[in-house]
Amino acid sequence: MMQEIYNKIQEAKNSGKKLLSVLVDPDKLDDDALKVTAQHICDAKADLIFVGGSLLVKDNLDNCIDILKSYCNIPVTLFPGSVQQISEKADGILFLSLISGRNPDFLIGNQVIAAPLLKSSSLEILATGYMLIESGKQTTASYVSNTTPIPRDKKEIAMATAMAGEMMGQKLIYMDGGSGAQNHIPAEMVGAVNKAVDIPIIIGGGIRDAKTAIEIASAGADVVVVGNAFEGNPALISEIAAAIHSI
């Protein structure tokens, strides 16, 4: 299977280029709002699109992907909160293992259930060590996964967790404050993890403006993820994309 999405991320890391991924939650945008957002993503020349969420209550995943793909050819990668969030319409899937938690269902249980489905699919599989970082309040991700996020002032724990993920064969590390995070992940923690591992690092949660995006990218994030912030202001996508791509 071709590894186009992973290669794009790895090549960017090797060259020092920073990427923007826009995270789209199918539950939060109706078709009209999604079309406007898709146009902004395309115009901004965002690098990646992640689709999914910790909890989806609407059966809108396939339709969401169809709309996004009708506007641009940016790769659409699933960001699944459960095994129900798998769609052949996407280009790839972040095969997440919640390595910051101790809930076996999210470490390996759901992955075992999903593996046969993914093996027979055409999706590019991106093995990803997922780490929840405390963001100032409980998020849907921490509640649904029944796990405790890594304290935001404990960079040593984050470093050791990321190193363990890399040693176990994860190809990416995704550090996340969670949907609606009150605070973004501290730049100091991002920098420490960047120095501790050799694989690409994805950072999301609480990034609401270009200044913060630049801070996080400059600290060592290879991919910066923006989600909730753009839902009320799609034009923010272009602002953040321009800032990240200028580094």
C-alpha positions in Angstrom: 0.0 0.0 0.0 1.2 3.5 -0.9 2.2 5.7 2.0 1.5 9.0 0.4 0.2 10.8 3.5 2.9 9.5 5.8 5.6 10.3 3.2 4.3 13.8 2.9 4.6 14.3 6.7 8.0 12.7 6.9 9.4 14.6 3.9 8.2 17.9 5.5 9.9 17.0 8.7 13.1 16.1 6.9 13.1 19.5 5.1 12.0 21.5 8.1 8.7 22.4 6.5 5.6 22.8 8.8 2.2 21.5 7.9 -1.3 22.6 8.7 -4.1 20.0 9.2 -7.7 21.2 9.6 -9.7 18.9 11.8 -13.4 18.7 10.7 -16.0 17.2 13.1 -18.9 15.9 11.0 -21.3 16.6 13.9 -20.6 20.3 14.1 -21.2 21.6 10.6 -24.3 21.3 8.4 -23.8 20.9 4.6 -23.8 24.6 3.8 -21.2 25.4 6.6 -19.2 22.5 5.5 -19.1 23.7 1.9 -17.9 27.1 3.0 -15.2 25.5 5.2 -14.1 23.2 2.4 -13.6 26.2 0.1 -11.6 28.0 2.8 -9.4 24.9 3.3 -8.8 24.7 -0.4 -8.1 28.4 -0.8 -5.7 28.4 2.1 -3.8 25.5 0.7 -3.9 23.5 3.9 -1.8 20.4 3.8 -4.0 17.8 5.4 -7.6 17.3 6.5 -8.5 15.2 9.5 -12.1 14.1 9.9 -13.7 12.7 13.1 -14.1 13.3 16.8 -14.3 11.6 20.1 -18.1 11.1 19.8 -20.2 11.3 16.7 -23.9 11.3 17.2 -24.9 11.9 13.5 -24.5 9.5 10.6 -22.8 12.1 8.5 -19.2 10.8 8.1 -19.4 9.7 4.5 -21.3 12.8 3.4 -18.8 15.0 5.2 -15.9 13.4 3.3 -17.8 13.6 0.0 -18.2 17.3 0.4 -14.6 17.9 1.3 -13.3 15.9 -1.6 -15.7 17.7 -4.0 -13.9 21.0 -3.3 -10.2 20.0 -3.2 -7.8 17.1 -3.6 -6.1 17.5 -0.2 -5.8 14.1 1.5 -8.6 13.3 3.9 -7.5 11.3 6.9 -9.8 9.7 9.5 -9.3 10.8 13.1 -11.5 8.1 14.7 -12.9 8.2 18.2 -14.2 4.6 17.8 -14.3 1.7 15.4 -17.6 3.0 14.0 -15.7 5.9 12.5 -14.2 4.1 9.5 -15.0 5.1 5.9 -13.6 3.8 2.6 -14.3 7.3 1.2 -11.2 8.7 3.1 -7.6 8.4 1.9 -6.1 7.2 5.2 -6.7 6.7 8.9 -4.7 7.6 12.0 -4.5 4.2 13.6 -4.5 5.6 17.1 -3.3 3.9 20.3 -3.9 6.0 23.4 -0.5 5.6 24.9 -1.0 8.3 27.6 -3.8 6.3 29.2 -4.2 2.9 30.9 -7.5 1.9 29.4 -6.8 -1.3 27.4 -9.8 -0.7 25.1 -8.1 2.4 23.7 -4.6 1.0 23.9 -5.3 -2.2 21.9 -8.9 -3.4 22.3 -10.6 -1.3 19.7 -7.6 -1.6 17.4 -8.0 -5.4 17.4 -11.6 -5.0 16.4 -10.8 -2.6 13.6 -7.7 -4.4 12.2 -9.5 -6.9 9.9 -11.7 -4.2 8.5 -8.7 -1.9 7.8 -6.6 -4.8 6.4 -9.2 -5.3 3.7 -9.7 -1.6 3.0 -7.8 0.7 0.6 -7.1 3.2 3.4 -3.5 4.2 4.2 -2.8 3.1 7.8 -0.8 5.6 9.9 0.3 4.0 13.2 0.0 6.8 15.7 0.8 7.1 19.4 -2.0 9.3 20.8 -1.3 11.4 23.9 -3.8 13.4 25.7 -2.4 16.4 27.6 -4.2 18.2 30.3 -5.8 21.4 28.9 -7.5 23.2 31.8 -10.7 21.3 31.8 -12.0 17.8 31.1 -12.6 17.2 27.4 -14.8 14.7 25.5 -11.7 12.7 24.7 -10.7 12.1 28.3 -14.3 11.4 29.4 -15.1 9.0 26.6 -11.7 7.2 26.9 -11.9 7.1 30.7 -8.2 8.1 30.9 -6.3 10.8 32.8 -4.4 13.2 30.6 -0.7 13.9 31.1 -0.3 16.9 33.4 0.7 20.0 31.3 3.6 20.7 33.6 5.1 17.2 33.4 7.1 17.3 30.3 9.3 14.4 31.5 6.2 12.1 31.5 5.3 13.3 28.0 8.9 12.7 26.8 9.0 9.2 28.2 5.6 8.3 26.8 6.5 9.5 23.3 9.8 7.6 23.5 8.0 4.4 24.5 5.5 4.9 21.6 8.4 5.3 19.1 10.2 2.2 20.5 7.0 0.2 20.1 6.8 1.0 16.5 4.5 4.0 16.2 5.3 6.2 13.2 3.7 9.4 14.5 3.1 11.0 17.8 -0.1 13.0 18.2 -0.2 15.2 21.3 -3.7 16.6 21.9 -5.4 18.9 24.4 -8.7 17.6 23.2 -11.7 19.2 21.5 -12.5 22.5 23.0 -9.3 22.6 25.0 -9.0 25.6 27.3 -5.2 25.8 26.9 -2.9 24.7 24.2 -0.1 22.3 24.9 2.9 24.3 26.3 5.6 25.0 23.8 8.2 23.8 26.3 6.6 20.3 26.4 6.4 20.3 22.6 10.1 21.1 22.3 11.1 18.5 24.9 9.2 15.7 23.1 10.6 16.9 19.7 14.1 16.4 21.1 13.2 13.0 22.6 12.0 11.3 19.5 12.9 11.1 15.8 9.4 10.6 14.4 7.0 13.4 13.3 5.0 15.1 16.0 1.4 16.3 15.5 0.0 18.9 17.9 -3.7 19.9 18.4 -6.0 21.4 20.9 -6.5 25.0 21.9 -4.7 26.6 18.9 -6.9 29.5 18.1 -4.7 32.1 16.3 -1.7 32.4 14.1 0.6 33.5 16.9 0.0 30.3 18.9 0.3 28.2 15.7 3.8 29.7 15.0 4.8 29.2 18.6 3.9 25.5 18.6 5.4 24.9 15.1 8.6 26.7 16.1 8.9 24.6 19.2 9.0 21.4 17.2 5.5 20.4 15.9 5.7 19.0 12.4 1.9 19.2 11.9 -0.3 21.8 13.6 -4.0 20.9 13.9 -6.7 23.5 14.1 -10.3 22.4 14.8 -12.8 24.2 16.9 -11.3 27.7 16.3 -12.3 27.9 12.7 -15.9 26.7 13.2 -17.2 30.2 13.8 -14.6 31.9 11.6 -13.5 29.8 8.5 -11.3 32.7 7.3 -9.0 31.8 10.2 -7.8 28.8 8.2 -6.0 31.0 5.7 -4.5 33.2 8.4 -3.0 30.2 10.3 -1.9 28.4 7.1 0.0 31.5 5.9 1.7 31.8 9.3 2.8 28.2 9.5 3.9 28.1 5.9 6.1 31.2 6.5 8.3 29.4 9.0 
